[in-house]
């Protein structure tokens, strides 16, 4: 993913934080989904 060129370092870190949070959210959602699938299937 190509990152937009940003002038200030604040925007740069803000962009990194958003990207990290989105990745973390997707991962945890996947984990929870599989967890519930396993629980319901038993």
Secondary structure, 3 states (H helix, E strand, C coil): CCCCCCCCHHHHHHHHHHHHHHHHHHHHHHHHHHHHHHHHHC
